[in-house]
Amino acid sequence: MVTRQVPRPAEVFELLKLKKPDLNARRRRLSAALTIYDLRAIAKRRTPAAAFDYTDGAAEGELSLQRARQAFEDVEFHPDVLRPAEDVDTSTEILGGPSALPFGIAPTGFTRLMQTEGEVAGAGAAGAAGIPFTLSTLGTTSIEGVKAANPDGRNWFQLYVMRDREVSYELTRRAAAAEFDTLFFTVDTPIAGARLRDKRNGFSIPPQIGVRTILDAVPRPWWWFDFLTTPKLEFASLSSTGGTVGELLDAAMDPTISYDDLEVIRELWPGKIVIKGVQNVPDAVRLVDAGVDGILLSNHGGRQLDRAPVPFHLLPKVVREVGKDTEVMVDTGIMNGADVVASVALGADFTLVGRAYLYGLMAGGRAGVDRAVEILRSEVERTMKLLGVQSLAELEPRHVTQLARLVPVPEVADQAAEQAPRPGLPRSGGKGKQTARKGSAARSASTRRAAPVDAVEKAAAERGR
Ligand SMILES: Cc1cc2nc3c(=O)[nH]c(=O)nc-3n(C[C@H](O)[C@H](O)[C@H](O)COP(=O)(O)O)c2cc1C
């Protein structure tokens, strides 16, 4: 029998939680975003379709991007219980310097298109968070402008080696003069990938205004206000020939770039050098032999070769092969701090985020990037605490397995990579060659973490037999 009573006004009043409304709409909007996908939803509402699609989209059927995100979603974590992890240390050393978190901001082209603050917001937010910022060759803020936005933090420069080599060399010299400490040499863009959304939207650089654009502008007045009242949207370091980004890349990029270019750049660049866009083990081995300081496993966020390998899947194999000789990083598909933690557990020394940062930028400029970093940071910390680890060095391959949905059939994939033609290159000698390669104290951590063939890989191998 339930005992009932007349509601007492004092008790009802206690239940009423009348919060003081936040009159700052941007702050309200951003604090309501709890995940990077929430930021993406806000970004989509506030950004013209062509600009949003340029950022959000990938190449061809966008399978590479979907698969990369799926691979992270298919991670299964294995926590240890009753291990106190009240305070976690998320800091790390990467490429000779510190980072407060195991991720940095990836280079993205034409960033002021997403939101007018562009790279200045990214570099400022990175500096405030104590993580590195990477400026793209196709950036919309100059090298010196980024240095001014992040004067005390770490700035990295991403280099495209273009048909006009002198343009690339001059940018390299300027980045060195502005004390950028690391150069990311992107090698997965001999030609542009087919970004079909850009074609379908008729997106061009500089943006053209047609009837569709005007209709699209109506619900997004702030973006247009910014666009029309701030300095012209253009590349900071290149002159644009007009056309889609793909057409521009095709005009600027040289499909004949080779190891000879790496030698030239090595001579020009005084700092650390990382190759961005490595996608198989033999290339990783050869690059380490060529003396690079790091490799970034990446398929350019799925924007180049669609159906390229999932970088996260390559990670254990590459770490096993070269993890003690070089720093191994990974990007593509990271949308959650847990993805970063999983990568570190499988041996990554560092990760980069592209779209996760850009969704924040589109959702709210600098404050939006701060929010994106904050979301990722809290996810990294929470995942570490729930796993029972206090520092990144405690993360091990045993903390991660993957559900089998997207695991490549290893023998076929490995044989294909092994048989890739390597003109003029003696075949890789596997593990035995490692003694000949460069050593570094920083590498011992990744070697310690280098994954044994995990249970899922074994199971997949058996299925493939
Ligand atoms: C809009 C956009 C522009 C990009 N521009 C460049 C670029 O100019 N140079 C480059 O090396 N990579 C570029 N990338 C690739 C990123 O550096 C990074 O590899 C990728 O975004 C990682 O995947 P994620 O977006 O899923 O994090 C771009 C990515 C996006 C989304």
The ligand as an ORCA input file, in Angstrom:
! r2SCAN-3c Opt
* xyz 0 1
  C      40.355     19.549    -44.602
  C      41.646     18.797    -44.573
  C      42.752     19.332    -45.192
  C      43.973     18.639    -45.151
  N      45.074     19.207    -45.720
  C      46.278     18.573    -45.626
  C      47.448     19.184    -46.137
  O      47.422     20.295    -46.651
  N      48.613     18.501    -46.031
  C      48.687     17.263    -45.448
  O      49.765     16.675    -45.377
  N      47.581     16.673    -44.937
  C      46.393     17.299    -45.012
  N      45.275     16.717    -44.481
  C      45.393     15.414    -43.800
  C      45.661     15.599    -42.308
  O      46.941     16.130    -42.096
  C      45.560     14.271    -41.546
  O      46.410     13.324    -42.143
  C      44.130     13.743    -41.512
  O      43.203     14.785    -41.341
  C      43.969     12.738    -40.386
  O      42.689     12.194    -40.395
  P      41.488     12.730    -39.463
  O      40.950     13.943    -40.128
  O      40.515     11.606    -39.475
  O      42.061     13.029    -38.095
  C      44.050     17.385    -44.517
  C      42.915     16.866    -43.891
  C      41.721     17.554    -43.908
  C      40.532     16.958    -43.212
*
